[in-house]
Amino acid sequence: MNTDTLEKRETPRRDVSPCDLETHVQARVGGQLLDFRIVVHDDGLVLQGRARTYYAKQLAQHAVMEATGMPIRANEIEVC
């Protein structure tokens, strides 16, 4: 995986695949997410899955924001 595509960007990156983003987020959160997935819509991203802590949910959201710059329309990650 090319880490250059996951740097913080000034403009939205739409060419980063959801699979690469999911891998990047899992690495940042360190195993605190279960069933994590990113759903791509024309107007932004939806984060789904389960997190062990609220902090892990926040880390996942920030990792996606830094990697893409695309708007996150919903963070549906459940804390359980």
C-alpha positions as CSV (number, residue, x, y, z in Angstrom):
1,M,0.0,0.0,0.0
2,N,1.3,3.4,-0.9
3,T,1.2,5.6,2.2
4,D,1.4,8.7,0.1
5,T,-2.2,8.3,-0.8
6,L,-3.2,8.3,2.9
7,E,-1.6,11.6,3.8
8,K,-3.7,14.6,5.0
9,R,-5.0,16.4,1.9
10,E,-6.2,19.9,1.2
11,T,-8.6,18.7,-1.4
12,P,-10.9,15.7,-1.2
13,R,-9.4,12.4,-2.4
14,R,-11.9,10.2,-4.2
15,D,-9.3,7.9,-5.7
16,V,-8.4,6.1,-2.4
17,S,-10.3,2.7,-2.3
18,P,-12.6,1.9,0.6
19,C,-10.5,-1.2,1.2
20,D,-7.3,0.8,1.6
21,L,-9.1,3.2,3.9
22,E,-10.5,0.4,6.0
23,T,-7.0,-1.1,6.3
24,H,-5.5,2.3,7.2
25,V,-8.2,2.9,9.9
26,Q,-7.7,-0.6,11.4
27,A,-4.0,0.1,11.7
28,R,-4.6,3.5,13.4
29,V,-7.1,2.1,15.9
30,G,-5.2,-1.0,16.8
31,G,-7.8,-3.7,16.8
32,Q,-10.4,-1.7,18.6
33,L,-12.9,-2.0,15.7
34,L,-15.1,-4.9,14.7
35,D,-16.9,-5.4,11.4
36,F,-15.6,-2.0,10.2
37,R,-16.6,-0.8,6.8
38,I,-16.9,2.4,4.8
39,V,-19.9,3.0,2.5
40,V,-19.2,5.4,-0.3
41,H,-22.0,7.7,-1.5
42,D,-21.8,10.5,-4.0
43,D,-22.1,13.1,-1.2
44,G,-19.7,11.5,1.3
45,L,-18.9,8.5,3.4
46,V,-20.7,6.5,6.0
47,L,-18.7,4.7,8.7
48,Q,-20.2,1.5,10.0
49,G,-19.1,-1.2,12.5
50,R,-18.5,-1.6,16.2
51,A,-15.9,-0.1,18.5
52,R,-14.9,-1.1,22.0
53,T,-14.6,2.5,23.2
54,Y,-15.9,5.9,22.2
55,Y,-12.3,7.0,21.7
56,A,-11.8,4.3,19.1
57,K,-14.9,5.5,17.3
58,Q,-13.4,9.0,17.2
59,L,-10.0,7.8,16.1
60,A,-11.6,6.0,13.2
61,Q,-13.5,9.1,12.1
62,H,-10.4,11.2,12.3
63,A,-8.2,8.7,10.4
64,V,-10.8,8.7,7.6
65,M,-10.9,12.5,7.6
66,E,-7.1,12.8,7.4
67,A,-6.8,10.2,4.7
68,T,-9.5,11.5,2.3
69,G,-10.8,15.0,3.1
70,M,-14.2,13.7,1.9
71,P,-17.2,14.6,4.0
72,I,-18.4,12.0,6.5
73,R,-22.1,12.0,6.3
74,A,-22.6,9.6,9.2
75,N,-20.6,7.8,11.8
76,E,-22.7,4.8,12.5
77,I,-20.0,2.9,14.5
78,E,-21.7,1.5,17.6
79,V,-19.8,1.6,20.9
80,C,-20.3,-1.7,22.7
